[in-house]
Amino acid sequence: FQHFAELVPVPAPPPAPAMLPPPHSLPEPERALAGCLAAASLGADELAARLGRPVREVLVQLAALEIGGIVARDPDGRFRRVHPSGSPQR
């Protein structure tokens, strides 16, 4: 029984899911916001500056995306896209 693991092939784990593009069903402001988070986590101030929008507006849109499971807030307050599996992208 010591060598049983050597006799039974163990399949490789599936590859991590790729980031999906922002859902096309989102309104354009939320889709653009989610797109900014595809590569890195960012704070609301950074997102507002990149998009040329007021921070208040960005925070409202981030809240909607967070409720929809598209983004998640990290402990440091930054936001990041979420993998289809529901885990935050790292």
Protein Blocks (a to p, Z undefined) as FASTA:
>chain_A
ZZmmmmpccdddddddddddddfkbcfklmmmmmmmmmbccdfklmmmmnopafklmmmm
mmmmmmnopaccdfkopacdddfkopacZZ
